[in-house]
Every structure is written in C-alpha cells, then in structure tokens.
Amino acid sequence: MKNRSLISIDDYNKDELMRILDIAEGFEKNARQRILEDKVVATLFFEPSTRTRLSFESAANQLGARVIGFSDSNSSSTSKGETLKDTILTVCNYADIIVMRHPVEGSARWASEVSSKPIINAGDGANQHPSQCLLDLYSIRKTQGHLDNLHITLVGDLKYGRTVHSLVIAMCHFNTTFHLVSPDELKLPHHIKQYIKNHNLEYYQYKNIEDTVKHSDILYMTRVQRERFADPLEYEKVKDAYILSAEHLKDSKPNLKILHPLPRVNEIAENVDTTPQAYYFQQAQNGVYVRQALLSAILGIVK
Ligand code: CP
C-alpha cells in the first residue's frame, strides 16, 4: 500500500483491506506511538465534516505527525478561483500525504492523477468514502467476530449515501446477503446492484424497516443527504422516511448491532442510544485506529 492513493474501496484487494484492519487492531491496543514524527499530513476539506477530519487529525497527532490544511474552502484560495489541480500541485510541496473531501464525484481520482503525493479520498460527492468503509468493516468484524456470511440491512438514502456505496462493494468479498430499505426515490444505484449480482450474491429490497430487523446481523442506518437534492421539496418528502426506535429491536437477533456513519438527524430515536444494539459512537471511535493504520501503511512506516 506504500505511496498508493485510496480513492475507491475497490482500489484495495481483500487481502489489503484485511491487512489495514489487522494494523488498526494494533493501534487500538496502543494508539500513541510516535512513528510519524517527521511526516506532514494535509487535510483539505472542501465540504463540512466532524468525524472524518477530526479523526484523521487525531490519528496523525497521536502518531506524532504535523497536520496542516483547511476545513472550509472559503478560507482557501479556492474562493479566489484557484483550480483543484493548482491547489493539489501546491499542497504536494508542503505535505507527505493528502486527505481530501470534495463535493464533486470523481474529484479525488482527478486529484490523485495530478498529485505527486498519495491521496486519501475522505468523500467525493455521492460516490465513495473508503476510509469510512474501512472503519465500518472494522466495526462489523469487531462486533460479529468475523465478516463472512452476514445479513446486512442498509436503511435510508441508498442513492446518495457514499458510505453505503463503499460498504456494499467491500462486503461483496464476504458472501454477504444485502437487505435494502429505502423509498423508491432513494434506491441503491443500478451499477452497485449489478456489482452485487456480478459476485453471485443476493439483495432484497423493502419499503419498511420492520420487515428486515429480525433477520439482520447488522443494521446500517443512514441520513437522507439533504445537500445532494436539487429540489428541496423532494428532500422534504423523504427526509423522515425511516425513524428507528427501541421498539423496532424487540425481536432482533442477539448479535445485532446498529451502525450509522453519522451525523444523524432524525433517523435513530434517542431511546436507541442506550440499547445494547447501539454501536455508532464506538464505530466513530474505531475511525481513529483505522485512519492510523491507513496513514502509516500508505506512508510506508508499517507494512
Ligand atoms: N461519517 C462521516 O463522514 O462523518 P463526517 O461528515 O462528520 O466526517
């Protein structure tokens, strides 16, 4: 993985994904190791973030790296009309690795094609969010003990949810059965359903959460992505399509865990937070270990 960008989750093969999870386990046992003391990590966030930016920065800081960057493109020269290419060519002079989030699909791939330094895609529009996917895999493996033969229910905005797109692609390595719960307007894109079929796996589509909870090992809730809708009225129609509450969990399997990439809006009621199935805040914590693994593997410090 040394010096290789991570733009889409299928840039890494199954062995490489598992290797990142194994390295992350080591960081969970000991997160404070000064192994990146001579490295500079740039975080370029052209779109808002709490977890992804701060967990990458925490990961880098705990390993001794310096962090530079911006959290708002209005405070960068993008606001003066600078192109993404020129920004990347410039930041390559200042950092050893670039973590970037951008609203345009394909922007991270484009950046990696002009960059002399590896790029980690921290989310490009509705396309991909591979580091989130790795922490989702880590969380699934940690809570279930393995990744194989699971029933995963994905709920909400399956059309625009980049975390969903990355996770479905990655879970195709593990003989997963997918249960897809969404309004008609927010169904999983055709090309990702085709990807599932190409791996000879099954998916089932539903309108109601109630139809799937009792069969699920993982319930992956998502926010309806207001920022991706061209028409605010269309967002209003579907924004509260699914609200998971503690009552939904009464017939669940003993191993069920609820994941959510966060932020949540209304889709998980607060009475779920104190149930044994709720795992979304621990999931966010796992992001630090996985991002430490990614930074140290791509910078060639850990093999
Ligand atoms: N999961 C995630 O990407 O969260 P942020 O938007 O807060 O980074």
Boltz pocket constraint, residues with backbone or C-beta under 6 A from the ligand:
constraints:
  - pocket:
      binder: B
      contacts: [[A, 48], [A, 49], [A, 50], [A, 51], [A, 52], [A, 53], [A, 122], [A, 123], [A, 132], [A, 261], [A, 262], [A, 263]]
      max_distance: 6.0
